[in-house]
Amino acid sequence: MVRQLSLLIAWGCLVIMVITPVVAAYLFVDLDAFIALARNSLNLPIQWHSVTPGQWQGLWLLSVLYVAIAVVGLYFLRRAFANFAKGELFNLSNSRDLRWFSIMLFIQALAKPVHLALSSLLLSWNHPAGQKMLTLSVGSDEIKMVALAMILWVMSELLIKGNKLEDENKQFI
């Protein structure tokens, strides 16, 4: 069961890694779709009519950079789960891959408030003086992501210990 679930997770990561650049490219080409998506998800009191196409393209670039962190994290997660699916549970490669995934998760948790702050600043850049905004928000989602990143870091350390025990057991046989 563990191998099948690991294989499913590895394939799911791969599918997301392939689809994400395609969706990003589509949203760049169809900027109106990106604008609608951004307006609905940002919930900022922006004077939307004053936002220029250049600002929207800047927001698209910021968003792609933010999402790229997750895609890099998924790359490492996919590698670890592909090894789990092969039955390779306790090896240094899995530990490294889980550690890198936890680092990317931690970076993304820190990048989320920065992304929102830069987005609000960029979208309100051409507002009149006194109406520009800088929104900073840290919530429970970021705290959960940091906690998960720390748990995965500890799990990567456990894989190293498990690898050492597995090597010791092989020597006794």
CORSUL-V612806 format. One line per field, one symbol per residue. ss: DSSP state (h for helix, s for strand, l for the rest). phi: phi as a letter, one per 20 degrees, with the letter a starting at -180 (. if undefined). psi: psi as a letter, one per 20 degrees, with the letter a starting at -180 (. if undefined). Layout:
ss = ???
phi = ???
psi = ???
This chain:
ss = lhhhhhhhhhhhhhhhhhhhhhhhhhhhhlhhhhhhhhhhhhlllllhhhllhhhhhhhhhhhhhhhhhhhhhhhhhhhhhhhhhllllllhhhhhhhhhhhhhhhhhhhhhhhhhhhhhhhhllllllllllllllllhhhhhhhhhhhhhhhhhhhhhhhhhhhhhhhhhl
phi = .ffffffffffffffffefgfffffffffdffffffffffeeldfeegfefegffffffffgffffffffffffgffffffffffeneedcffffffffffffffffffffffffffffffffdgeffgndfccdcbccfffffffffffffffffffffffffffffffffe
psi = hggghggggghgggghhghghggggghggmhhggggggghhhlqmqnhhiprhhgghghggghggghhghggghghgggghhghhijngnrhggggghghghghggghhhhghgggghghgghjhjqqpijqqoppppahghggggggghghghhhhhhgghgghggghhhh.
